[in-house]
């Protein structure tokens, strides 16, 4: 006997149908958000919204929002639009002037990225990229002095020293006529650099591809279906719920490794009062003195700790994100640069000529000042970052209600914003024939002819990538080392046309990019 009718089976079916109808009605209500706001939008479908290919694993985040950007512009939406990731509304910016407002002019409304952070339960999430509001501002102020040109120049020799191991590997490949998975080699190269600069440790991953730093660096970026789901959950589920269930984004073995290695390094240096020209020394000054200073001391003479000092967890999180961002984005940039140079031999030869000319002026040695003179190198890297931005989309979260300039439309507090970097970078309106690799797009004349905020691989405004100069410097060291000594051609092992790895949050070629190297006299 049922509760509502004579049949318990009928009652159960009726309740189930009611729940399903209720869920569908709720989803349809959610998917009418942008219509109610009066914002242009594309017709969503249940349960995917406008991101079916992303949610089914057929496109990367960057590809999905690049294609949405293109579709919106084709429909005549040249300023902005609303889309849905599942049933969650996202505001998409199209007009560079509006992007400037969000990233610079009206930054106070869009301070945060909107990623999940829990410094207590998931301490490695408490880094500069994730931090919000006053915590972000305070940390940015503390860390900015560690990335001045003077401090980066101080670390330069560490970068140059790592090029020796890179050259040894390439010599072996050239003598054996063996193709090279260049992303893997450059990932090991940048791991050695960042491991040394950020932790003061010799990682030796160029000699040992299974070295611990390389192993755990890979682990962070390994993406399976569960990791994709976790990434989507961060966007879709309110953070107060994630806090309540003690949601963690960091893999337990990754957290254990990095927490231990930083603690061991800090304890050793403090115990022995060890000075080294690296990022870790500057972090130790922030931990013990509350500020970066010009002297070599870790602690004040009186041994007291500043009230504004970094905690141990904060120090670890900053070292962690510097390691991840430093090795992955630079190795990605160099990899795609070499791919483009291998398929554009005239560009490769022109860059090689510049490298040799500058090195001749500096006793055939890699120097900081010499790399700064390589203007064509800058153009090559800028064009690579245009075609293949390592971070193909940027996020912001509205922190207080914002009226879109020139309209009466209000973006409500809590709404997420997407800036489709890859869409902007491959828009023929700004970059004619966008699939062509042409470093001259970044001549001074052409740069000034384009609207601002149409080239934003590092972001812009107050939240521009703090390590941009360091990342570009190590990319220059790698490319100068390779192109001075080797002719680069594309191996038949490279799958063409290039397709992006759907299981990567950063821009990565599926199947890798394989090159052949010929040693030059």
KOLSE-683060 format. One record per residue (C-alpha): residue number from 1; y, x negated, z negated. Coordinates in nm, 2 decimals. Example, Ala and Ser with C-alpha at 12.3 -4.5 7.8 and 13.67 -1.06 7.14 Angstrom:
REM residues 2
<site 1; <-0.45; -1.23; -0.78>>
<site 2; <-0.11; -1.37; -0.71>>
***
This chain:
REM residues 521
<site 1; <0.00; 0.00; 0.00>>
<site 2; <0.33; -0.14; 0.11>>
<site 3; <0.66; -0.16; -0.08>>
<site 4; <0.86; 0.02; 0.18>>
<site 5; <0.59; 0.20; 0.38>>
<site 6; <0.22; 0.30; 0.35>>
<site 7; <0.12; -0.03; 0.52>>
<site 8; <0.18; -0.38; 0.36>>
<site 9; <0.12; -0.53; 0.71>>
<site 10; <0.39; -0.32; 0.86>>
<site 11; <0.63; -0.41; 0.57>>
<site 12; <0.56; -0.78; 0.63>>
<site 13; <0.63; -0.75; 1.00>>
<site 14; <0.94; -0.56; 0.94>>
<site 15; <1.07; -0.82; 0.69>>
<site 16; <0.99; -1.10; 0.93>>
<site 17; <1.17; -0.92; 1.22>>
<site 18; <1.47; -0.85; 1.00>>
<site 19; <1.49; -1.22; 0.91>>
<site 20; <1.46; -1.33; 1.27>>
<site 21; <1.72; -1.09; 1.38>>
<site 22; <1.95; -1.20; 1.10>>
<site 23; <1.91; -1.57; 1.20>>
<site 24; <1.98; -1.49; 1.56>>
<site 25; <2.29; -1.28; 1.47>>
<site 26; <2.42; -1.57; 1.24>>
<site 27; <2.36; -1.82; 1.52>>
<site 28; <2.54; -1.61; 1.77>>
<site 29; <2.83; -1.56; 1.53>>
<site 30; <2.85; -1.94; 1.48>>
<site 31; <2.84; -1.99; 1.86>>
<site 32; <3.15; -1.77; 1.90>>
<site 33; <3.36; -2.00; 1.69>>
<site 34; <3.56; -2.16; 1.97>>
<site 35; <3.61; -1.83; 2.15>>
<site 36; <3.77; -1.69; 1.83>>
<site 37; <3.99; -2.00; 1.81>>
<site 38; <4.11; -1.95; 2.16>>
<site 39; <3.99; -2.29; 2.28>>
<site 40; <3.83; -2.35; 2.62>>
<site 41; <3.45; -2.39; 2.58>>
<site 42; <3.13; -2.40; 2.78>>
<site 43; <2.87; -2.12; 2.74>>
<site 44; <2.62; -2.23; 2.47>>
<site 45; <2.25; -2.14; 2.45>>
<site 46; <2.04; -2.08; 2.15>>
<site 47; <1.94; -2.29; 1.97>>
<site 48; <2.08; -2.60; 2.15>>
<site 49; <2.44; -2.51; 2.19>>
<site 50; <2.57; -2.74; 2.47>>
<site 51; <2.35; -3.04; 2.38>>
<site 52; <2.01; -2.94; 2.49>>
<site 53; <1.93; -3.27; 2.66>>
<site 54; <2.04; -3.47; 2.35>>
<site 55; <1.84; -3.25; 2.11>>
<site 56; <1.53; -3.27; 2.33>>
<site 57; <1.56; -3.65; 2.36>>
<site 58; <1.64; -3.65; 2.73>>
<site 59; <1.99; -3.81; 2.69>>
<site 60; <2.16; -4.04; 2.45>>
<site 61; <2.46; -3.93; 2.24>>
<site 62; <2.68; -4.12; 2.48>>
<site 63; <2.53; -3.98; 2.79>>
<site 64; <2.54; -3.62; 2.66>>
<site 65; <2.91; -3.63; 2.57>>
<site 66; <3.00; -3.83; 2.89>>
<site 67; <2.84; -3.54; 3.09>>
<site 68; <3.02; -3.28; 2.88>>
<site 69; <3.35; -3.46; 2.94>>
<site 70; <3.29; -3.46; 3.31>>
<site 71; <3.18; -3.10; 3.32>>
<site 72; <3.49; -2.99; 3.12>>
<site 73; <3.73; -3.18; 3.35>>
<site 74; <3.56; -3.04; 3.66>>
<site 75; <3.62; -2.69; 3.52>>
<site 76; <3.99; -2.78; 3.48>>
<site 77; <3.99; -2.84; 3.11>>
<site 78; <4.21; -3.15; 3.11>>
<site 79; <4.34; -3.15; 2.75>>
<site 80; <4.05; -3.05; 2.52>>
<site 81; <3.76; -2.81; 2.46>>
<site 82; <3.51; -2.69; 2.21>>
<site 83; <3.14; -2.76; 2.23>>
<site 84; <2.84; -2.70; 2.01>>
<site 85; <2.58; -2.95; 1.89>>
<site 86; <2.31; -2.70; 1.80>>
<site 87; <2.52; -2.43; 1.64>>
<site 88; <2.77; -2.67; 1.48>>
<site 89; <3.11; -2.67; 1.65>>
<site 90; <3.26; -3.00; 1.78>>
<site 91; <3.61; -3.05; 1.91>>
<site 92; <3.61; -3.27; 2.22>>
<site 93; <3.93; -3.46; 2.33>>
<site 94; <3.99; -3.52; 2.70>>
<site 95; <4.36; -3.60; 2.74>>
<site 96; <4.44; -3.97; 2.64>>
<site 97; <4.78; -3.85; 2.49>>
<site 98; <4.59; -3.62; 2.26>>
<site 99; <4.35; -3.90; 2.17>>
<site 100; <4.65; -4.11; 2.08>>
<site 101; <4.77; -3.83; 1.84>>
<site 102; <4.43; -3.82; 1.67>>
<site 103; <4.37; -4.19; 1.64>>
<site 104; <4.73; -4.30; 1.58>>
<site 105; <5.02; -4.06; 1.56>>
<site 106; <4.86; -3.80; 1.34>>
<site 107; <4.60; -4.02; 1.19>>
<site 108; <4.66; -3.87; 0.84>>
<site 109; <4.47; -3.56; 0.96>>
<site 110; <4.18; -3.76; 1.10>>
<site 111; <4.12; -4.05; 0.85>>
<site 112; <3.75; -4.01; 0.82>>
<site 113; <3.45; -4.07; 1.05>>
<site 114; <3.25; -3.79; 0.88>>
<site 115; <2.93; -3.99; 0.84>>
<site 116; <2.72; -3.93; 0.53>>
<site 117; <2.78; -4.17; 0.24>>
<site 118; <2.63; -4.19; -0.11>>
<site 119; <2.72; -4.51; -0.28>>
<site 120; <2.50; -4.44; -0.58>>
<site 121; <2.18; -4.32; -0.42>>
<site 122; <2.22; -4.51; -0.09>>
<site 123; <2.44; -4.81; -0.17>>
<site 124; <2.43; -4.97; 0.17>>
<site 125; <2.62; -4.67; 0.31>>
<site 126; <2.93; -4.76; 0.11>>
<site 127; <3.07; -4.99; 0.38>>
<site 128; <3.41; -4.99; 0.55>>
<site 129; <3.29; -4.79; 0.85>>
<site 130; <3.17; -4.50; 0.64>>
<site 131; <3.42; -4.50; 0.35>>
<site 132; <3.68; -4.22; 0.34>>
<site 133; <4.03; -4.14; 0.23>>
<site 134; <4.17; -4.36; -0.05>>
<site 135; <3.85; -4.56; -0.09>>
<site 136; <3.86; -4.66; 0.28>>
<site 137; <4.23; -4.75; 0.26>>
<site 138; <4.18; -4.97; -0.04>>
<site 139; <3.88; -5.15; 0.11>>
<site 140; <4.06; -5.19; 0.44>>
<site 141; <4.35; -5.36; 0.26>>
<site 142; <4.11; -5.59; 0.08>>
<site 143; <3.91; -5.69; 0.38>>
<site 144; <4.19; -5.73; 0.64>>
<site 145; <4.28; -6.08; 0.52>>
<site 146; <3.92; -6.19; 0.59>>
<site 147; <3.96; -6.12; 0.96>>
<site 148; <4.28; -6.30; 1.04>>
<site 149; <4.28; -6.54; 1.34>>
<site 150; <4.31; -6.83; 1.08>>
<site 151; <4.00; -6.72; 0.89>>
<site 152; <3.80; -6.66; 1.21>>
<site 153; <3.91; -7.00; 1.34>>
<site 154; <3.78; -7.15; 1.01>>
<site 155; <3.44; -7.01; 1.09>>
<site 156; <3.43; -7.12; 1.45>>
<site 157; <3.22; -7.43; 1.40>>
<site 158; <2.94; -7.22; 1.27>>
<site 159; <2.94; -7.02; 1.59>>
<site 160; <2.95; -7.34; 1.81>>
<site 161; <2.66; -7.49; 1.61>>
<site 162; <2.43; -7.19; 1.69>>
<site 163; <2.48; -7.25; 2.06>>
<site 164; <2.25; -7.56; 2.04>>
<site 165; <1.95; -7.34; 1.96>>
<site 166; <2.04; -7.10; 2.24>>
<site 167; <2.06; -7.38; 2.49>>
<site 168; <1.72; -7.52; 2.38>>
<site 169; <1.55; -7.18; 2.45>>
<site 170; <1.72; -7.15; 2.79>>
<site 171; <1.62; -7.51; 2.88>>
<site 172; <1.26; -7.42; 2.81>>
<site 173; <1.28; -7.10; 3.02>>
<site 174; <1.44; -7.29; 3.31>>
<site 175; <1.17; -7.56; 3.31>>
<site 176; <0.89; -7.31; 3.29>>
<site 177; <1.05; -7.07; 3.55>>
<site 178; <0.99; -6.79; 3.30>>
<site 179; <1.20; -6.48; 3.30>>
<site 180; <1.40; -6.41; 2.98>>
<site 181; <1.44; -6.08; 2.79>>
<site 182; <1.81; -6.17; 2.74>>
<site 183; <1.89; -5.90; 2.49>>
<site 184; <1.62; -6.03; 2.26>>
<site 185; <1.73; -6.39; 2.29>>
<site 186; <2.10; -6.30; 2.24>>
<site 187; <2.00; -6.08; 1.95>>
<site 188; <1.84; -6.38; 1.78>>
<site 189; <2.15; -6.59; 1.87>>
<site 190; <2.39; -6.35; 1.71>>
<site 191; <2.16; -6.29; 1.41>>
<site 192; <2.17; -6.67; 1.34>>
<site 193; <2.55; -6.66; 1.37>>
<site 194; <2.61; -6.36; 1.15>>
<site 195; <2.33; -6.47; 0.90>>
<site 196; <2.51; -6.80; 0.86>>
<site 197; <2.87; -6.66; 0.85>>
<site 198; <2.80; -6.35; 0.64>>
<site 199; <2.53; -6.48; 0.41>>
<site 200; <2.55; -6.86; 0.43>>
<site 201; <2.19; -6.87; 0.53>>
<site 202; <2.00; -7.04; 0.81>>
<site 203; <1.81; -6.76; 0.97>>
<site 204; <1.63; -6.97; 1.23>>
<site 205; <1.56; -6.66; 1.44>>
<site 206; <1.62; -6.85; 1.77>>
<site 207; <1.32; -7.08; 1.67>>
<site 208; <1.12; -6.80; 1.50>>
<site 209; <1.16; -6.45; 1.65>>
<site 210; <0.98; -6.31; 1.35>>
<site 211; <1.23; -6.46; 1.10>>
<site 212; <1.31; -6.21; 0.82>>
<site 213; <1.68; -6.15; 0.92>>
<site 214; <1.57; -6.08; 1.28>>
<site 215; <1.29; -5.85; 1.16>>
<site 216; <1.51; -5.64; 0.93>>
<site 217; <1.80; -5.64; 1.18>>
<site 218; <1.56; -5.48; 1.43>>
<site 219; <1.44; -5.24; 1.17>>
<site 220; <1.78; -5.10; 1.12>>
<site 221; <1.80; -5.00; 1.49>>
<site 222; <1.45; -4.88; 1.53>>
<site 223; <1.47; -4.51; 1.62>>
<site 224; <1.18; -4.27; 1.62>>
<site 225; <1.18; -3.90; 1.61>>
<site 226; <1.23; -3.89; 1.24>>
<site 227; <1.54; -4.12; 1.27>>
<site 228; <1.68; -3.90; 1.54>>
<site 229; <1.64; -3.60; 1.31>>
<site 230; <1.80; -3.78; 1.02>>
<site 231; <2.10; -3.87; 1.24>>
<site 232; <2.14; -3.51; 1.35>>
<site 233; <2.10; -3.38; 0.99>>
<site 234; <2.41; -3.60; 0.89>>
<site 235; <2.61; -3.40; 1.14>>
<site 236; <2.47; -3.06; 1.09>>
<site 237; <2.41; -3.03; 0.71>>
<site 238; <2.70; -3.02; 0.46>>
<site 239; <2.72; -3.34; 0.27>>
<site 240; <2.71; -3.16; -0.07>>
<site 241; <2.36; -3.04; 0.02>>
<site 242; <2.26; -3.39; 0.12>>
<site 243; <2.39; -3.52; -0.21>>
<site 244; <2.19; -3.25; -0.40>>
<site 245; <1.86; -3.35; -0.23>>
<site 246; <1.94; -3.72; -0.26>>
<site 247; <1.92; -3.77; 0.11>>
<site 248; <1.90; -4.14; 0.22>>
<site 249; <1.99; -4.28; 0.56>>
<site 250; <1.89; -4.64; 0.49>>
<site 251; <1.52; -4.74; 0.53>>
<site 252; <1.38; -4.84; 0.19>>
<site 253; <1.25; -5.18; 0.30>>
<site 254; <1.58; -5.26; 0.47>>
<site 255; <1.77; -5.17; 0.15>>
<site 256; <1.54; -5.38; -0.06>>
<site 257; <1.57; -5.69; 0.16>>
<site 258; <1.95; -5.69; 0.20>>
<site 259; <2.02; -5.60; -0.16>>
<site 260; <1.80; -5.89; -0.28>>
<site 261; <1.93; -6.15; -0.02>>
<site 262; <2.29; -6.08; -0.11>>
<site 263; <2.23; -6.09; -0.48>>
<site 264; <2.04; -6.42; -0.46>>
<site 265; <2.32; -6.57; -0.25>>
<site 266; <2.59; -6.45; -0.48>>
<site 267; <2.41; -6.58; -0.79>>
<site 268; <2.34; -6.92; -0.63>>
<site 269; <2.70; -6.97; -0.52>>
<site 270; <2.86; -6.85; -0.84>>
<site 271; <2.62; -7.06; -1.05>>
<site 272; <2.69; -7.38; -0.85>>
<site 273; <3.05; -7.30; -0.76>>
<site 274; <2.96; -7.35; -0.40>>
<site 275; <3.23; -7.34; -0.13>>
<site 276; <3.14; -7.27; 0.24>>
<site 277; <3.37; -7.17; 0.52>>
<site 278; <3.23; -6.83; 0.58>>
<site 279; <3.27; -6.46; 0.53>>
<site 280; <3.06; -6.46; 0.21>>
<site 281; <3.30; -6.70; 0.04>>
<site 282; <3.58; -6.45; 0.11>>
<site 283; <3.38; -6.16; -0.02>>
<site 284; <3.31; -6.37; -0.34>>
<site 285; <3.68; -6.42; -0.38>>
<site 286; <3.73; -6.05; -0.35>>
<site 287; <3.45; -5.99; -0.61>>
<site 288; <3.58; -6.23; -0.86>>
<site 289; <3.96; -6.25; -0.79>>
<site 290; <4.04; -5.92; -0.62>>
<site 291; <4.20; -6.09; -0.33>>
<site 292; <4.14; -6.35; -0.06>>
<site 293; <4.32; -6.68; -0.13>>
<site 294; <4.38; -7.00; 0.06>>
<site 295; <4.20; -7.23; -0.19>>
<site 296; <3.83; -7.30; -0.21>>
<site 297; <3.78; -7.15; -0.56>>
<site 298; <3.55; -6.85; -0.61>>
<site 299; <3.70; -6.77; -0.95>>
<site 300; <4.04; -6.80; -1.11>>
<site 301; <4.09; -7.09; -1.35>>
<site 302; <4.08; -6.85; -1.65>>
<site 303; <3.75; -6.70; -1.52>>
<site 304; <3.88; -6.34; -1.55>>
<site 305; <3.79; -6.08; -1.29>>
<site 306; <4.06; -5.87; -1.13>>
<site 307; <4.06; -5.50; -1.18>>
<site 308; <4.08; -5.46; -0.80>>
<site 309; <3.77; -5.67; -0.74>>
<site 310; <3.47; -5.56; -0.54>>
<site 311; <3.16; -5.45; -0.72>>
<site 312; <2.83; -5.61; -0.64>>
<site 313; <2.72; -5.30; -0.44>>
<site 314; <3.05; -5.29; -0.25>>
<site 315; <3.02; -5.66; -0.16>>
<site 316; <2.66; -5.60; -0.04>>
<site 317; <2.75; -5.30; 0.17>>
<site 318; <3.04; -5.50; 0.34>>
<site 319; <2.81; -5.79; 0.42>>
<site 320; <2.54; -5.55; 0.55>>
<site 321; <2.77; -5.37; 0.80>>
<site 322; <2.93; -5.70; 0.91>>
<site 323; <2.58; -5.83; 0.98>>
<site 324; <2.47; -5.52; 1.17>>
<site 325; <2.79; -5.47; 1.37>>
<site 326; <2.82; -5.84; 1.44>>
<site 327; <2.48; -5.91; 1.58>>
<site 328; <2.41; -5.59; 1.77>>
<site 329; <2.73; -5.51; 1.94>>
<site 330; <2.80; -5.87; 2.06>>
<site 331; <2.44; -5.92; 2.18>>
<site 332; <2.47; -5.59; 2.37>>
<site 333; <2.80; -5.69; 2.53>>
<site 334; <2.67; -6.03; 2.64>>
<site 335; <2.35; -5.88; 2.78>>
<site 336; <2.54; -5.63; 3.00>>
<site 337; <2.79; -5.90; 3.10>>
<site 338; <2.51; -6.12; 3.22>>
<site 339; <2.35; -5.83; 3.41>>
<site 340; <2.67; -5.77; 3.59>>
<site 341; <2.73; -6.14; 3.66>>
<site 342; <2.37; -6.17; 3.79>>
<site 343; <2.44; -5.89; 4.04>>
<site 344; <2.79; -6.02; 4.12>>
<site 345; <2.74; -6.39; 4.20>>
<site 346; <3.10; -6.44; 4.32>>
<site 347; <3.23; -6.32; 3.98>>
<site 348; <2.98; -6.54; 3.80>>
<site 349; <3.09; -6.85; 4.00>>
<site 350; <3.46; -6.77; 3.94>>
<site 351; <3.40; -6.74; 3.56>>
<site 352; <3.19; -7.06; 3.56>>
<site 353; <3.48; -7.25; 3.73>>
<site 354; <3.72; -7.13; 3.46>>
<site 355; <3.47; -7.24; 3.19>>
<site 356; <3.43; -7.58; 3.33>>
<site 357; <3.80; -7.63; 3.40>>
<site 358; <3.89; -7.54; 3.04>>
<site 359; <3.61; -7.75; 2.89>>
<site 360; <3.72; -8.05; 3.09>>
<site 361; <4.06; -8.03; 2.91>>
<site 362; <3.88; -8.02; 2.57>>
<site 363; <3.65; -8.32; 2.60>>
<site 364; <3.37; -8.10; 2.73>>
<site 365; <3.34; -7.93; 2.38>>
<site 366; <3.35; -7.57; 2.28>>
<site 367; <3.67; -7.52; 2.08>>
<site 368; <3.85; -7.22; 1.95>>
<site 369; <4.16; -7.30; 2.14>>
<site 370; <3.97; -7.36; 2.46>>
<site 371; <3.80; -7.02; 2.45>>
<site 372; <4.14; -6.86; 2.39>>
<site 373; <4.26; -7.01; 2.72>>
<site 374; <3.97; -6.84; 2.92>>
<site 375; <4.17; -6.55; 3.06>>
<site 376; <3.92; -6.46; 3.33>>
<site 377; <3.65; -6.45; 3.05>>
<site 378; <3.87; -6.19; 2.88>>
<site 379; <3.87; -5.98; 3.20>>
<site 380; <3.49; -6.00; 3.24>>
<site 381; <3.43; -5.90; 2.88>>
<site 382; <3.68; -5.61; 2.90>>
<site 383; <3.52; -5.48; 3.22>>
<site 384; <3.18; -5.51; 3.06>>
<site 385; <3.30; -5.31; 2.76>>
<site 386; <3.44; -5.05; 3.00>>
<site 387; <3.12; -4.99; 3.19>>
<site 388; <2.88; -5.04; 2.89>>
<site 389; <3.06; -4.97; 2.56>>
<site 390; <2.82; -5.05; 2.28>>
<site 391; <2.95; -4.75; 2.09>>
<site 392; <2.98; -4.48; 2.36>>
<site 393; <3.15; -4.21; 2.15>>
<site 394; <3.37; -4.21; 1.85>>
<site 395; <3.38; -3.95; 1.57>>
<site 396; <3.66; -3.83; 1.34>>
<site 397; <3.66; -3.54; 1.09>>
<site 398; <3.96; -3.33; 1.04>>
<site 399; <4.08; -3.38; 0.68>>
<site 400; <4.35; -3.12; 0.67>>
<site 401; <4.44; -2.83; 0.91>>
<site 402; <4.60; -2.96; 1.23>>
<site 403; <4.79; -2.77; 1.49>>
<site 404; <4.72; -2.92; 1.83>>
<site 405; <5.05; -3.04; 1.99>>
<site 406; <5.19; -2.80; 2.25>>
<site 407; <4.96; -2.52; 2.14>>
<site 408; <4.91; -2.27; 1.85>>
<site 409; <4.55; -2.37; 1.81>>
<site 410; <4.46; -2.50; 1.47>>
<site 411; <4.17; -2.74; 1.41>>
<site 412; <4.04; -2.65; 1.07>>
<site 413; <3.97; -2.89; 0.79>>
<site 414; <3.61; -3.01; 0.81>>
<site 415; <3.57; -2.98; 1.19>>
<site 416; <3.42; -3.28; 1.36>>
<site 417; <3.60; -3.44; 1.66>>
<site 418; <3.43; -3.64; 1.94>>
<site 419; <3.61; -3.89; 2.15>>
<site 420; <3.39; -3.94; 2.45>>
<site 421; <3.44; -4.32; 2.51>>
<site 422; <3.19; -4.35; 2.79>>
<site 423; <3.34; -4.05; 2.97>>
<site 424; <3.69; -4.20; 2.96>>
<site 425; <3.57; -4.54; 3.07>>
<site 426; <3.39; -4.40; 3.37>>
<site 427; <3.65; -4.15; 3.48>>
<site 428; <3.76; -4.22; 3.84>>
<site 429; <4.10; -4.09; 3.76>>
<site 430; <4.16; -4.40; 3.55>>
<site 431; <3.90; -4.64; 3.71>>
<site 432; <3.85; -4.57; 4.08>>
<site 433; <3.49; -4.64; 4.19>>
<site 434; <3.39; -4.66; 3.82>>
<site 435; <3.04; -4.79; 3.89>>
<site 436; <3.17; -5.11; 4.05>>
<site 437; <3.21; -5.41; 3.83>>
<site 438; <3.56; -5.54; 3.88>>
<site 439; <3.72; -5.77; 3.62>>
<site 440; <4.05; -5.75; 3.80>>
<site 441; <4.09; -5.40; 3.67>>
<site 442; <4.22; -5.58; 3.36>>
<site 443; <4.49; -5.78; 3.53>>
<site 444; <4.82; -5.72; 3.35>>
<site 445; <4.95; -5.51; 3.63>>
<site 446; <4.66; -5.27; 3.64>>
<site 447; <4.63; -5.25; 3.26>>
<site 448; <4.99; -5.13; 3.24>>
<site 449; <4.94; -4.88; 3.53>>
<site 450; <4.68; -4.69; 3.33>>
<site 451; <4.75; -4.44; 3.04>>
<site 452; <4.70; -4.59; 2.70>>
<site 453; <4.38; -4.49; 2.51>>
<site 454; <4.16; -4.49; 2.83>>
<site 455; <3.99; -4.82; 2.71>>
<site 456; <3.88; -4.79; 2.35>>
<site 457; <3.55; -4.98; 2.30>>
<site 458; <3.67; -5.08; 1.95>>
<site 459; <3.85; -4.76; 1.86>>
<site 460; <4.22; -4.76; 1.81>>
<site 461; <4.48; -4.70; 1.54>>
<site 462; <4.43; -4.78; 1.17>>
<site 463; <4.05; -4.75; 1.20>>
<site 464; <4.02; -4.99; 1.49>>
<site 465; <3.72; -5.22; 1.45>>
<site 466; <3.82; -5.48; 1.19>>
<site 467; <3.58; -5.74; 1.33>>
<site 468; <3.69; -5.70; 1.70>>
<site 469; <3.82; -6.06; 1.73>>
<site 470; <3.52; -6.21; 1.57>>
<site 471; <3.28; -6.01; 1.80>>
<site 472; <3.47; -6.12; 2.11>>
<site 473; <3.47; -6.48; 2.00>>
<site 474; <3.10; -6.50; 1.95>>
<site 475; <3.05; -6.33; 2.29>>
<site 476; <3.27; -6.59; 2.45>>
<site 477; <3.07; -6.87; 2.28>>
<site 478; <2.74; -6.73; 2.41>>
<site 479; <2.87; -6.67; 2.77>>
<site 480; <3.04; -7.01; 2.79>>
<site 481; <2.73; -7.19; 2.67>>
<site 482; <2.51; -7.01; 2.93>>
<site 483; <2.73; -7.01; 3.23>>
<site 484; <2.83; -7.37; 3.19>>
<site 485; <2.47; -7.48; 3.20>>
<site 486; <2.28; -7.22; 3.40>>
<site 487; <2.29; -7.01; 3.71>>
<site 488; <2.19; -6.66; 3.62>>
<site 489; <1.99; -6.42; 3.85>>
<site 490; <1.83; -6.09; 3.78>>
<site 491; <1.45; -6.10; 3.73>>
<site 492; <1.22; -5.86; 3.91>>
<site 493; <1.10; -5.75; 3.57>>
<site 494; <1.43; -5.57; 3.52>>
<site 495; <1.38; -5.20; 3.60>>
<site 496; <1.64; -5.07; 3.84>>
<site 497; <1.84; -4.86; 3.84>>
<site 498; <1.92; -4.93; 3.48>>
<site 499; <1.85; -4.64; 3.24>>
<site 500; <1.96; -4.62; 2.88>>
<site 501; <1.71; -4.62; 2.60>>
<site 502; <1.70; -4.27; 2.46>>
<site 503; <1.58; -4.40; 2.12>>
<site 504; <1.89; -4.61; 2.05>>
<site 505; <2.22; -4.51; 1.89>>
<site 506; <2.39; -4.80; 2.07>>
<site 507; <2.40; -4.87; 2.44>>
<site 508; <2.07; -5.04; 2.53>>
<site 509; <1.89; -5.07; 2.86>>
<site 510; <1.54; -4.91; 2.86>>
<site 511; <1.28; -5.18; 2.93>>
<site 512; <1.53; -5.46; 2.86>>
<site 513; <1.73; -5.67; 3.10>>
<site 514; <1.54; -5.97; 3.22>>
<site 515; <1.70; -6.27; 3.39>>
<site 516; <1.59; -6.59; 3.56>>
<site 517; <1.78; -6.91; 3.47>>
<site 518; <1.83; -7.22; 3.68>>
<site 519; <1.96; -7.53; 3.50>>
<site 520; <2.27; -7.67; 3.66>>
<site 521; <2.33; -8.05; 3.69>>
***
